[in-house]
Amino acid sequence: MPPFSLASLERYDGQNPGDLIDLKFNIPFLGHWTVIIKEAWLSHREYGFVDRGLRVPFGISYWQHIHRVVARNNHSCFIIDDIEYETSWKFLDYLLYLPLMTIFYPRKFQYRKFYKQ
């Protein structure tokens, strides 16, 4: 979840193919962000799933987010967010990069705090 009450979770079906997740953002022009889980996998070394945007913020025409948790060794892992997005205007793609990073970057600290418990 984005930090500082930027969003609230309106719907969470899970992380299996076909499940829906809906976030309501408290930021102008973002509104609701609804994704569908397209794929999920689990092996002894990796867990992951792919969400694809159904209802995305103003200006974004394509959204895909690959979530991966990959074992590094027996005591640690890598958490990888691979995000692809497009707009109808290349300049807007670049313009949105920083605001999107401010939403996703704090997750590093949230994960670290959660897993230290």
ZADO-1210 file (C-alpha; in nm, 4 decimals, padded with zeros to 6 digits):
<atoms>
<atom x="00.0000" y="00.0000" z="00.0000" code="MET" pos="1"/>
<atom x="00.1178" y="00.3512" z="-00.0657" code="PRO" pos="2"/>
<atom x="00.2193" y="00.5338" z="00.2531" code="PRO" pos="3"/>
<atom x="00.0759" y="00.8256" z="00.4476" code="PHE" pos="4"/>
<atom x="-00.2891" y="00.7472" z="00.3755" code="SER" pos="5"/>
<atom x="-00.2445" y="00.8259" z="00.0073" code="LEU" pos="6"/>
<atom x="-00.4807" y="00.5399" z="-00.0711" code="ALA" pos="7"/>
<atom x="-00.7331" y="00.3094" z="00.0854" code="SER" pos="8"/>
<atom x="-00.7946" y="-00.0517" z="-00.0085" code="LEU" pos="9"/>
<atom x="-01.1505" y="-00.0741" z="-00.1416" code="GLU" pos="10"/>
<atom x="-01.1387" y="-00.4359" z="-00.2636" code="ARG" pos="11"/>
<atom x="-00.8914" y="-00.7206" z="-00.2275" code="TYR" pos="12"/>
<atom x="-00.9870" y="-01.0632" z="-00.3620" code="ASP" pos="13"/>
<atom x="-00.6387" y="-01.2126" z="-00.3252" code="GLY" pos="14"/>
<atom x="-00.3378" y="-01.2786" z="-00.5442" code="GLN" pos="15"/>
<atom x="-00.4644" y="-01.5572" z="-00.7687" code="ASN" pos="16"/>
<atom x="-00.5436" y="-01.5271" z="-01.1411" code="PRO" pos="17"/>
<atom x="-00.8758" y="-01.3496" z="-01.1888" code="GLY" pos="18"/>
<atom x="-00.8719" y="-01.1766" z="-00.8489" code="ASP" pos="19"/>
<atom x="-00.9376" y="-00.8010" z="-00.8387" code="LEU" pos="20"/>
<atom x="-00.7704" y="-00.5330" z="-00.6289" code="ILE" pos="21"/>
<atom x="-00.9145" y="-00.1816" z="-00.6096" code="ASP" pos="22"/>
<atom x="-00.7380" y="00.1144" z="-00.4487" code="LEU" pos="23"/>
<atom x="-00.8959" y="00.4550" z="-00.3968" code="LYS" pos="24"/>
<atom x="-00.6364" y="00.7329" z="-00.4011" code="PHE" pos="25"/>
<atom x="-00.6746" y="01.0570" z="-00.2084" code="ASN" pos="26"/>
<atom x="-00.4804" y="01.2462" z="-00.4741" code="ILE" pos="27"/>
<atom x="-00.6420" y="01.4484" z="-00.7539" code="PRO" pos="28"/>
<atom x="-00.6510" y="01.2728" z="-01.0939" code="PHE" pos="29"/>
<atom x="-00.5686" y="00.9301" z="-00.9490" code="LEU" pos="30"/>
<atom x="-00.9141" y="00.8274" z="-00.8269" code="GLY" pos="31"/>
<atom x="-00.9672" y="00.4515" z="-00.8375" code="HIS" pos="32"/>
<atom x="-00.6974" y="00.2124" z="-00.9505" code="TRP" pos="33"/>
<atom x="-00.8319" y="-00.1365" z="-01.0266" code="THR" pos="34"/>
<atom x="-00.6103" y="-00.4254" z="-01.1316" code="VAL" pos="35"/>
<atom x="-00.6716" y="-00.7899" z="-01.2150" code="ILE" pos="36"/>
<atom x="-00.4265" y="-01.0644" z="-01.1270" code="ILE" pos="37"/>
<atom x="-00.3241" y="-01.2239" z="-01.4568" code="LYS" pos="38"/>
<atom x="-00.0674" y="-01.4768" z="-01.3369" code="GLU" pos="39"/>
<atom x="00.0772" y="-01.6175" z="-01.0133" code="ALA" pos="40"/>
<atom x="00.3538" y="-01.8676" z="-00.9406" code="TRP" pos="41"/>
<atom x="00.5294" y="-02.0344" z="-00.6518" code="LEU" pos="42"/>
<atom x="00.8443" y="-02.2450" z="-00.6468" code="SER" pos="43"/>
<atom x="01.0976" y="-02.3334" z="-00.3786" code="HIS" pos="44"/>
<atom x="01.2994" y="-02.0205" z="-00.4702" code="ARG" pos="45"/>
<atom x="01.0420" y="-01.7676" z="-00.5905" code="GLU" pos="46"/>
<atom x="00.6901" y="-01.6380" z="-00.5399" code="TYR" pos="47"/>
<atom x="00.5308" y="-01.3869" z="-00.7706" code="GLY" pos="48"/>
<atom x="00.2240" y="-01.2535" z="-00.9409" code="PHE" pos="49"/>
<atom x="00.1368" y="-01.0121" z="-01.2220" code="VAL" pos="50"/>
<atom x="-00.1329" y="-00.7472" z="-01.2002" code="ASP" pos="51"/>
<atom x="-00.2669" y="-00.5653" z="-01.5047" code="ARG" pos="52"/>
<atom x="-00.4589" y="-00.2393" z="-01.4931" code="GLY" pos="53"/>
<atom x="-00.8309" y="-00.2410" z="-01.5662" code="LEU" pos="54"/>
<atom x="-00.9120" y="00.1077" z="-01.4371" code="ARG" pos="55"/>
<atom x="-00.5987" y="00.3185" z="-01.4116" code="VAL" pos="56"/>
<atom x="-00.5297" y="00.6844" z="-01.3304" code="PRO" pos="57"/>
<atom x="-00.5808" y="00.9635" z="-01.5778" code="PHE" pos="58"/>
<atom x="-00.3407" y="00.9489" z="-01.8713" code="GLY" pos="59"/>
<atom x="-00.2179" y="00.5908" z="-01.8266" code="ILE" pos="60"/>
<atom x="-00.3284" y="00.3591" z="-02.1069" code="SER" pos="61"/>
<atom x="-00.1364" y="00.0440" z="-02.0027" code="TYR" pos="62"/>
<atom x="-00.0249" y="-00.0827" z="-01.6623" code="TRP" pos="63"/>
<atom x="00.1482" y="-00.4057" z="-01.5660" code="GLN" pos="64"/>
<atom x="00.3195" y="-00.4749" z="-01.2336" code="HIS" pos="65"/>
<atom x="00.5216" y="-00.7912" z="-01.1750" code="ILE" pos="66"/>
<atom x="00.5728" y="-00.8649" z="-00.8038" code="HIS" pos="67"/>
<atom x="00.8543" y="-01.1092" z="-00.7220" code="ARG" pos="68"/>
<atom x="01.0005" y="-01.2399" z="-00.3978" code="VAL" pos="69"/>
<atom x="01.3171" y="-01.4347" z="-00.4812" code="VAL" pos="70"/>
<atom x="01.5206" y="-01.6308" z="-00.2279" code="ALA" pos="71"/>
<atom x="01.8728" y="-01.4978" z="-00.1958" code="ARG" pos="72"/>
<atom x="01.9796" y="-01.7597" z="00.0577" code="ASN" pos="73"/>
<atom x="01.8174" y="-01.9352" z="00.3545" code="ASN" pos="74"/>
<atom x="01.7863" y="-01.6103" z="00.5519" code="HIS" pos="75"/>
<atom x="01.7110" y="-01.3328" z="00.3038" code="SER" pos="76"/>
<atom x="01.5346" y="-01.2548" z="-00.0209" code="CYS" pos="77"/>
<atom x="01.5056" y="-00.9967" z="-00.2945" code="PHE" pos="78"/>
<atom x="01.1732" y="-00.8142" z="-00.3340" code="ILE" pos="79"/>
<atom x="01.1403" y="-00.6982" z="-00.6932" code="ILE" pos="80"/>
<atom x="00.8760" y="-00.4658" z="-00.8399" code="ASP" pos="81"/>
<atom x="00.8909" y="-00.4619" z="-01.2200" code="ASP" pos="82"/>
<atom x="00.6503" y="-00.1944" z="-01.3428" code="ILE" pos="83"/>
<atom x="00.5562" y="-00.1191" z="-01.7025" code="GLU" pos="84"/>
<atom x="00.3225" y="00.1630" z="-01.7972" code="TYR" pos="85"/>
<atom x="00.2381" y="00.3641" z="-02.1059" code="GLU" pos="86"/>
<atom x="00.0468" y="00.6764" z="-02.1872" code="THR" pos="87"/>
<atom x="-00.0601" y="00.8087" z="-02.5246" code="SER" pos="88"/>
<atom x="00.2180" y="01.0674" z="-02.5078" code="TRP" pos="89"/>
<atom x="00.5855" y="00.9726" z="-02.4571" code="LYS" pos="90"/>
<atom x="00.6599" y="01.2965" z="-02.2707" code="PHE" pos="91"/>
<atom x="00.3886" y="01.2066" z="-02.0182" code="LEU" pos="92"/>
<atom x="00.5562" y="00.8656" z="-01.9678" code="ASP" pos="93"/>
<atom x="00.8672" y="01.0481" z="-01.8460" code="TYR" pos="94"/>
<atom x="00.6671" y="01.3060" z="-01.6524" code="LEU" pos="95"/>
<atom x="00.4853" y="01.0347" z="-01.4532" code="LEU" pos="96"/>
<atom x="00.8024" y="00.8478" z="-01.3575" code="TYR" pos="97"/>
<atom x="00.8863" y="01.0532" z="-01.0484" code="LEU" pos="98"/>
<atom x="00.5317" y="01.0627" z="-00.9039" code="PRO" pos="99"/>
<atom x="00.5034" y="00.6857" z="-00.9505" code="LEU" pos="100"/>
<atom x="00.8389" y="00.6340" z="-00.7804" code="MET" pos="101"/>
<atom x="00.7183" y="00.8364" z="-00.4810" code="THR" pos="102"/>
<atom x="00.4271" y="00.5934" z="-00.4481" code="ILE" pos="103"/>
<atom x="00.6341" y="00.2730" z="-00.4764" code="PHE" pos="104"/>
<atom x="00.9743" y="00.3639" z="-00.3292" code="TYR" pos="105"/>
<atom x="00.8576" y="00.3806" z="00.0356" code="PRO" pos="106"/>
<atom x="00.7556" y="00.0139" z="00.0109" code="ARG" pos="107"/>
<atom x="01.1227" y="-00.0740" z="00.0604" code="LYS" pos="108"/>
<atom x="01.1051" y="00.0646" z="00.4128" code="PHE" pos="109"/>
<atom x="00.7615" y="-00.0829" z="00.4808" code="GLN" pos="110"/>
<atom x="00.8875" y="-00.4299" z="00.3854" code="TYR" pos="111"/>
<atom x="01.2016" y="-00.3895" z="00.5943" code="ARG" pos="112"/>
<atom x="01.0003" y="-00.2842" z="00.8999" code="LYS" pos="113"/>
<atom x="00.7465" y="-00.5653" z="00.8528" code="PHE" pos="114"/>
<atom x="01.0033" y="-00.8423" z="00.8151" code="TYR" pos="115"/>
<atom x="01.2102" y="-00.7317" z="01.1169" code="LYS" pos="116"/>
<atom x="00.9152" y="-00.8169" z="01.3437" code="GLN" pos="117"/>
</atoms>
